[in-house]
Amino acid sequence: MRNDPAQYDELADHWWRPDGEFAALHWLAASRAEHIPLAPHPGSVLVDLACGGGLMGPHVARLGYRHIGVDIGLRGLEIAREHGVTPVRASVLAVPLADGCADVVLAGEILEHVEDDVGVLAECARLLRPGGTLVLDALAAGRLSVLVNVHLLERLPGGPPRGLHDPALFVDRGRLLAAADRLGLDLRLVGLRPSLREAIAWRLGRRSAVTMKPTRSTAVVFAGYGRKR
C-alpha cells in the first residue's frame, strides 16, 4: 500500500544513516535550517511537524530553540528524543499545543502524505505567533513530479523507499498559496533539487551529504518560506 505510515517504523534503523533509505531527508533538513533565524530570545519554541527521527535536532539546537517534535510514529519519536527533541505523539491535523506558541513551525515532507494539506497549513498558522517563521517543503502535483519522484527515484539506489509516496496526495501549489493568504501567511515557493555533482560523489561514497539547490521551477520538489502576518 502506498503512503503507509508503518514504513517509517519498519525503516527506523535508517533514520540516522547518511547512506540509508532516508538519506535525502538529511539533505532537506540542512536546507530547511538555512532559512530558520537564530532564536530571538531564551526559551524560543520551534515546532517540527512530522519530525520523524528528529533529523532537524542538531540544526535546531545550534540555532537556540526549544525543539518540539510532533509525529504519529512512536519509534521515530523515541529516536528523536535521543537527539534533543521534545516528542509529542499526535496528528499534524490536530496538534495539542496552544495557539501562537511557536516562533518557528516546520512542515517538512508532510503535506504530500496527508489528505488535507490545507488543514496542516491551518495548523501551522494557528501555532505560529504573529511574525513567526514558517518553513515547509513538499512534492508538487503534476505529471513531471510523478515521473521523477515515483517512477524514477523510487527505482534508483539512494532514492525513497518503494511506495513511500502516493501521487494522488501531491500538493497543488496554487491551492496552497491561496490558502496561505487566507490564513494570514505570507508564503513564497522555491524549487529544490540536489546538486548533481555532489549526488554522484555521494553515490560513490565520497561525500556524506548532498546540498539542495534552489531552482526556478517548483514542478517537482519545492520549499515554502513565510511569516505569519
ChimeraX attribute file (.defattr): number of C-alpha atoms within 10 A of each C-alpha:
attribute: neighborCount
match mode: 1-to-1
recipient: residues
	/A:1	10
	/A:2	12
	/A:3	17
	/A:4	12
	/A:5	13
	/A:6	11
	/A:7	16
	/A:8	22
	/A:9	17
	/A:10	10
	/A:11	15
	/A:12	20
	/A:13	16
	/A:14	16
	/A:15	23
	/A:16	17
	/A:17	13
	/A:18	19
	/A:19	19
	/A:20	18
	/A:21	21
	/A:22	22
	/A:23	20
	/A:24	20
	/A:25	20
	/A:26	21
	/A:27	18
	/A:28	22
	/A:29	20
	/A:30	18
	/A:31	19
	/A:32	22
	/A:33	18
	/A:34	10
	/A:35	14
	/A:36	20
	/A:37	15
	/A:38	13
	/A:39	19
	/A:40	12
	/A:41	10
	/A:42	9
	/A:43	12
	/A:44	17
	/A:45	21
	/A:46	26
	/A:47	28
	/A:48	30
	/A:49	27
	/A:50	25
	/A:51	28
	/A:52	27
	/A:53	28
	/A:54	29
	/A:55	22
	/A:56	26
	/A:57	24
	/A:58	16
	/A:59	17
	/A:60	24
	/A:61	15
	/A:62	11
	/A:63	15
	/A:64	18
	/A:65	24
	/A:66	21
	/A:67	28
	/A:68	24
	/A:69	27
	/A:70	26
	/A:71	21
	/A:72	18
	/A:73	22
	/A:74	17
	/A:75	17
	/A:76	23
	/A:77	25
	/A:78	17
	/A:79	20
	/A:80	24
	/A:81	18
	/A:82	12
	/A:83	17
	/A:84	18
	/A:85	27
	/A:86	19
	/A:87	22
	/A:88	22
	/A:89	16
	/A:90	17
	/A:91	15
	/A:92	23
	/A:93	17
	/A:94	10
	/A:95	20
	/A:96	13
	/A:97	15
	/A:98	10
	/A:99	14
	/A:100	14
	/A:101	17
	/A:102	27
	/A:103	27
	/A:104	26
	/A:105	26
	/A:106	25
	/A:107	23
	/A:108	23
	/A:109	20
	/A:110	18
	/A:111	25
	/A:112	23
	/A:113	23
	/A:114	17
	/A:115	13
	/A:116	14
	/A:117	22
	/A:118	21
	/A:119	16
	/A:120	21
	/A:121	22
	/A:122	18
	/A:123	20
	/A:124	32
	/A:125	25
	/A:126	20
	/A:127	24
	/A:128	26
	/A:129	19
	/A:130	16
	/A:131	14
	/A:132	21
	/A:133	26
	/A:134	27
	/A:135	22
	/A:136	23
	/A:137	25
	/A:138	23
	/A:139	28
	/A:140	25
	/A:141	20
	/A:142	16
	/A:143	12
	/A:144	12
	/A:145	19
	/A:146	21
	/A:147	14
	/A:148	13
	/A:149	21
	/A:150	20
	/A:151	12
	/A:152	12
	/A:153	16
	/A:154	18
	/A:155	13
	/A:156	11
	/A:157	12
	/A:158	18
	/A:159	17
	/A:160	20
	/A:161	19
	/A:162	17
	/A:163	14
	/A:164	18
	/A:165	21
	/A:166	16
	/A:167	22
	/A:168	12
	/A:169	18
	/A:170	22
	/A:171	25
	/A:172	16
	/A:173	19
	/A:174	9
	/A:175	11
	/A:176	18
	/A:177	18
	/A:178	13
	/A:179	18
	/A:180	22
	/A:181	13
	/A:182	11
	/A:183	18
	/A:184	15
	/A:185	26
	/A:186	18
	/A:187	21
	/A:188	12
	/A:189	18
	/A:190	17
	/A:191	21
	/A:192	24
	/A:193	17
	/A:194	15
	/A:195	14
	/A:196	13
	/A:197	10
	/A:198	17
	/A:199	20
	/A:200	13
	/A:201	15
	/A:202	17
	/A:203	15
	/A:204	9
	/A:205	11
	/A:206	11
	/A:207	14
	/A:208	16
	/A:209	19
	/A:210	25
	/A:211	19
	/A:212	21
	/A:213	13
	/A:214	17
	/A:215	13
	/A:216	10
	/A:217	13
	/A:218	21
	/A:219	21
	/A:220	21
	/A:221	22
	/A:222	23
	/A:223	24
	/A:224	24
	/A:225	19
	/A:226	18
	/A:227	22
	/A:228	23
	/A:229	15
